[in-house]
Amino acid sequence: MHKLRNLANILSPLEEWKTMTSSYHKHDEMQDFLLRSPVQDDADLYLLSYKREAPTNRFEKQQLKSLRAERDSKKKNDSGTSRRRKTV
């Protein structure tokens, strides 16, 4: 019973938040963009971060190498499957 009460205490503010009205004007184009834009995974975000600011220590440099290797192997696997011909 105690666990359910704790869960209710956590979820009740969320339910209140869902019923609130916003004082800001709703932009349908912005909402559509946010809902339909692709979501980046962590590896892509780390690569973009390292592209913006170069790694400074040994750990970051090693992480960048492994991320690049992972990306390259993923590209290699994706391109290899698309070139194969279907046999009947």
Backbone as JSON Lines, residues from 0, in Angstrom:
{"i":0,"aa":"M","n":[0.82,-1.18,0.0],"ca":[0.0,0.0,0.0],"c":[0.87,1.27,0.0]}
{"i":1,"aa":"H","n":[1.98,1.18,0.7],"ca":[2.9,2.32,0.78],"c":[3.49,2.63,-0.6]}
{"i":2,"aa":"K","n":[3.82,1.6,-1.37],"ca":[4.39,1.8,-2.7],"c":[3.38,2.45,-3.63]}
{"i":3,"aa":"L","n":[2.13,2.05,-3.53],"ca":[1.09,2.65,-4.38],"c":[0.88,4.12,-4.03]}
{"i":4,"aa":"R","n":[0.96,4.45,-2.75],"ca":[0.81,5.84,-2.35],"c":[1.96,6.68,-2.89]}
{"i":5,"aa":"N","n":[3.18,6.13,-2.83],"ca":[4.33,6.85,-3.39],"c":[4.19,7.05,-4.88]}
{"i":6,"aa":"L","n":[3.71,6.03,-5.57],"ca":[3.48,6.14,-7.01],"c":[2.43,7.2,-7.31]}
{"i":7,"aa":"A","n":[1.36,7.23,-6.52],"ca":[0.31,8.24,-6.7],"c":[0.87,9.64,-6.47]}
{"i":8,"aa":"N","n":[1.75,9.79,-5.5],"ca":[2.36,11.1,-5.24],"c":[3.23,11.55,-6.4]}
{"i":9,"aa":"I","n":[3.84,10.61,-7.09],"ca":[4.67,10.94,-8.24],"c":[3.81,11.28,-9.45]}
{"i":10,"aa":"L","n":[2.74,10.51,-9.66],"ca":[1.93,10.67,-10.87],"c":[0.91,11.79,-10.79]}
{"i":11,"aa":"S","n":[0.48,12.17,-9.62],"ca":[-0.56,13.2,-9.52],"c":[-0.12,14.55,-10.1]}
{"i":12,"aa":"P","n":[1.11,15.02,-9.88],"ca":[1.5,16.28,-10.55],"c":[1.51,16.16,-12.08]}
{"i":13,"aa":"L","n":[1.84,14.97,-12.58],"ca":[1.82,14.8,-14.03],"c":[0.39,14.9,-14.58]}
{"i":14,"aa":"E","n":[-0.54,14.34,-13.87],"ca":[-1.94,14.44,-14.3],"c":[-2.43,15.88,-14.24]}
{"i":15,"aa":"E","n":[-2.04,16.6,-13.21],"ca":[-2.41,18.02,-13.12],"c":[-1.8,18.81,-14.26]}
{"i":16,"aa":"W","n":[-0.56,18.5,-14.6],"ca":[0.15,19.21,-15.66],"c":[-0.53,18.99,-17.0]}
{"i":17,"aa":"K","n":[-1.06,17.78,-17.24],"ca":[-1.7,17.48,-18.52],"c":[-2.98,18.28,-18.71]}
{"i":18,"aa":"T","n":[-3.64,18.68,-17.64],"ca":[-4.9,19.41,-17.76],"c":[-4.7,20.93,-17.79]}
{"i":19,"aa":"M","n":[-3.49,21.4,-17.53],"ca":[-3.24,22.84,-17.51],"c":[-3.27,23.43,-18.92]}
{"i":20,"aa":"T","n":[-3.65,24.69,-19.0],"ca":[-3.61,25.39,-20.28],"c":[-2.4,26.32,-20.28]}
{"i":21,"aa":"S","n":[-1.8,26.46,-21.43],"ca":[-0.6,27.28,-21.56],"c":[-0.96,28.7,-21.95]}
{"i":22,"aa":"S","n":[-0.21,29.64,-21.44],"ca":[-0.45,31.05,-21.79],"c":[0.26,31.43,-23.09]}
{"i":23,"aa":"Y","n":[1.09,30.52,-23.62],"ca":[1.82,30.79,-24.85],"c":[0.99,30.4,-26.07]}
{"i":24,"aa":"H","n":[1.22,31.13,-27.16],"ca":[0.54,30.83,-28.42],"c":[1.08,29.52,-28.99]}
{"i":25,"aa":"K","n":[0.2,28.68,-29.48],"ca":[0.6,27.4,-30.04],"c":[0.96,27.57,-31.52]}
{"i":26,"aa":"H","n":[2.17,27.15,-31.87],"ca":[2.63,27.21,-33.25],"c":[2.56,25.8,-33.84]}
{"i":27,"aa":"D","n":[1.64,25.6,-34.76],"ca":[1.47,24.27,-35.33],"c":[2.69,23.81,-36.11]}
{"i":28,"aa":"E","n":[3.36,24.73,-36.8],"ca":[4.55,24.36,-37.56],"c":[5.67,23.87,-36.64]}
{"i":29,"aa":"M","n":[5.84,24.56,-35.52],"ca":[6.88,24.17,-34.57],"c":[6.55,22.82,-33.94]}
{"i":30,"aa":"Q","n":[5.31,22.63,-33.58],"ca":[4.91,21.35,-33.0],"c":[5.1,20.22,-34.0]}
{"i":31,"aa":"D","n":[4.73,20.46,-35.25],"ca":[4.9,19.45,-36.28],"c":[6.38,19.12,-36.48]}
{"i":32,"aa":"F","n":[7.23,20.13,-36.47],"ca":[8.66,19.9,-36.61],"c":[9.19,19.05,-35.46]}
{"i":33,"aa":"L","n":[8.83,19.39,-34.24],"ca":[9.33,18.67,-33.07],"c":[8.82,17.23,-33.03]}
{"i":34,"aa":"L","n":[7.6,17.03,-33.48],"ca":[7.05,15.68,-33.45],"c":[7.58,14.8,-34.57]}
{"i":35,"aa":"R","n":[7.93,15.4,-35.69],"ca":[8.34,14.61,-36.86],"c":[9.84,14.57,-37.13]}
{"i":36,"aa":"S","n":[10.6,15.39,-36.44],"ca":[12.05,15.4,-36.68],"c":[12.68,14.13,-36.1]}
{"i":37,"aa":"P","n":[13.7,13.63,-36.76],"ca":[14.31,12.38,-36.28],"c":[15.01,12.59,-34.94]}
{"i":38,"aa":"V","n":[14.99,11.57,-34.14],"ca":[15.64,11.61,-32.84],"c":[17.04,11.02,-33.0]}
{"i":39,"aa":"Q","n":[18.04,11.74,-32.54],"ca":[19.41,11.3,-32.65],"c":[19.73,10.35,-31.49]}
{"i":40,"aa":"D","n":[20.5,9.32,-31.78],"ca":[20.92,8.44,-30.69],"c":[22.17,9.01,-30.02]}
{"i":41,"aa":"D","n":[22.56,8.43,-28.91],"ca":[23.68,8.96,-28.13],"c":[24.98,9.01,-28.93]}
{"i":42,"aa":"A","n":[25.23,7.99,-29.72],"ca":[26.49,7.95,-30.48],"c":[26.56,9.13,-31.46]}
{"i":43,"aa":"D","n":[25.46,9.41,-32.13],"ca":[25.44,10.54,-33.07],"c":[25.64,11.87,-32.34]}
{"i":44,"aa":"L","n":[25.03,12.0,-31.17],"ca":[25.19,13.24,-30.41],"c":[26.62,13.42,-29.92]}
{"i":45,"aa":"Y","n":[27.26,12.32,-29.49],"ca":[28.66,12.42,-29.08],"c":[29.54,12.81,-30.26]}
{"i":46,"aa":"L","n":[29.29,12.22,-31.43],"ca":[30.08,12.57,-32.6],"c":[29.92,14.04,-32.96]}
{"i":47,"aa":"L","n":[28.69,14.52,-32.91],"ca":[28.45,15.94,-33.18],"c":[29.13,16.83,-32.15]}
{"i":48,"aa":"S","n":[29.14,16.39,-30.91],"ca":[29.8,17.15,-29.86],"c":[31.3,17.24,-30.11]}
{"i":49,"aa":"Y","n":[31.9,16.1,-30.48],"ca":[33.34,16.1,-30.74],"c":[33.67,16.86,-32.03]}
{"i":50,"aa":"K","n":[32.72,16.94,-32.93],"ca":[32.94,17.73,-34.14],"c":[32.95,19.23,-33.78]}
{"i":51,"aa":"R","n":[32.13,19.58,-32.83],"ca":[32.04,20.98,-32.39],"c":[33.25,21.37,-31.56]}
{"i":52,"aa":"E","n":[33.66,20.47,-30.65],"ca":[34.79,20.76,-29.77],"c":[35.67,19.51,-29.71]}
{"i":53,"aa":"A","n":[36.9,19.65,-30.11],"ca":[37.81,18.51,-30.19],"c":[38.04,17.88,-28.82]}
{"i":54,"aa":"P","n":[38.26,16.56,-28.79],"ca":[38.52,15.9,-27.51],"c":[39.82,16.41,-26.9]}
{"i":55,"aa":"T","n":[39.83,16.52,-25.58],"ca":[40.98,17.12,-24.91],"c":[41.84,16.12,-24.15]}
{"i":56,"aa":"N","n":[41.25,15.0,-23.73],"ca":[42.04,14.04,-22.96],"c":[42.03,12.67,-23.64]}
{"i":57,"aa":"R","n":[42.77,11.76,-23.05],"ca":[42.94,10.43,-23.65],"c":[41.61,9.66,-23.73]}
{"i":58,"aa":"F","n":[40.79,9.76,-22.68],"ca":[39.51,9.07,-22.67],"c":[38.62,9.55,-23.81]}
{"i":59,"aa":"E","n":[38.5,10.86,-23.98],"ca":[37.66,11.41,-25.04],"c":[38.17,11.02,-26.42]}
{"i":60,"aa":"K","n":[39.5,11.03,-26.59],"ca":[40.07,10.65,-27.89],"c":[39.78,9.19,-28.2]}
{"i":61,"aa":"Q","n":[39.88,8.32,-27.2],"ca":[39.58,6.9,-27.4],"c":[38.1,6.71,-27.69]}
{"i":62,"aa":"Q","n":[37.26,7.45,-27.0],"ca":[35.82,7.35,-27.24],"c":[35.48,7.81,-28.66]}
{"i":63,"aa":"L","n":[36.12,8.86,-29.13],"ca":[35.89,9.34,-30.48],"c":[36.3,8.28,-31.5]}
{"i":64,"aa":"K","n":[37.44,7.63,-31.29],"ca":[37.88,6.58,-32.2],"c":[36.87,5.44,-32.25]}
{"i":65,"aa":"S","n":[36.39,5.02,-31.09],"ca":[35.45,3.9,-31.06],"c":[34.11,4.29,-31.68]}
{"i":66,"aa":"L","n":[33.67,5.54,-31.49],"ca":[32.43,5.99,-32.1],"c":[32.54,6.04,-33.62]}
{"i":67,"aa":"R","n":[33.7,6.51,-34.11],"ca":[33.91,6.55,-35.56],"c":[33.95,5.14,-36.13]}
{"i":68,"aa":"A","n":[34.62,4.23,-35.44],"ca":[34.69,2.85,-35.92],"c":[33.31,2.21,-35.95]}
{"i":69,"aa":"E","n":[32.52,2.48,-34.93],"ca":[31.16,1.95,-34.87],"c":[30.31,2.51,-36.01]}
{"i":70,"aa":"R","n":[30.45,3.81,-36.25],"ca":[29.69,4.45,-37.34],"c":[30.1,3.88,-38.7]}
{"i":71,"aa":"D","n":[31.41,3.72,-38.9],"ca":[31.9,3.2,-40.17],"c":[31.46,1.76,-40.4]}
{"i":72,"aa":"S","n":[31.48,0.95,-39.35],"ca":[31.04,-0.44,-39.52],"c":[29.54,-0.5,-39.79]}
{"i":73,"aa":"K","n":[28.79,0.42,-39.17],"ca":[27.35,0.46,-39.41],"c":[27.06,0.88,-40.86]}
{"i":74,"aa":"K","n":[27.83,1.87,-41.36],"ca":[27.66,2.29,-42.75],"c":[28.03,1.17,-43.7]}
{"i":75,"aa":"K","n":[29.11,0.47,-43.37],"ca":[29.57,-0.63,-44.22],"c":[28.51,-1.73,-44.29]}
{"i":76,"aa":"N","n":[27.92,-2.06,-43.17],"ca":[26.88,-3.09,-43.13],"c":[25.62,-2.63,-43.86]}
{"i":77,"aa":"D","n":[25.26,-1.37,-43.71],"ca":[24.06,-0.85,-44.38],"c":[24.25,-0.8,-45.89]}
{"i":78,"aa":"S","n":[25.42,-0.38,-46.33],"ca":[25.64,-0.27,-47.77],"c":[25.78,-1.65,-48.4]}
{"i":79,"aa":"G","n":[26.32,-2.59,-47.68],"ca":[26.48,-3.94,-48.22],"c":[25.17,-4.66,-48.4]}
{"i":80,"aa":"T","n":[24.22,-4.41,-47.54],"ca":[22.92,-5.08,-47.67],"c":[22.09,-4.47,-48.78]}
{"i":81,"aa":"S","n":[22.29,-3.19,-49.07],"ca":[21.47,-2.57,-50.1],"c":[21.94,-2.93,-51.5]}
{"i":82,"aa":"R","n":[23.19,-3.35,-51.65],"ca":[23.71,-3.68,-52.97],"c":[23.42,-5.13,-53.39]}
{"i":83,"aa":"R","n":[23.1,-5.95,-52.46],"ca":[22.87,-7.34,-52.78],"c":[21.64,-7.51,-53.66]}
{"i":84,"aa":"R","n":[21.74,-8.43,-54.56],"ca":[20.61,-8.72,-55.44],"c":[19.77,-9.82,-54.8]}
{"i":85,"aa":"K","n":[18.5,-9.72,-54.99],"ca":[17.61,-10.76,-54.5],"c":[17.6,-11.91,-55.48]}
{"i":86,"aa":"T","n":[17.78,-13.09,-54.99],"ca":[17.74,-14.26,-55.85],"c":[16.41,-14.95,-55.66]}
{"i":87,"aa":"V","n":[15.91,-15.45,-56.78],"ca":[14.6,-16.1,-56.73],"c":[14.76,-17.6,-56.79]}
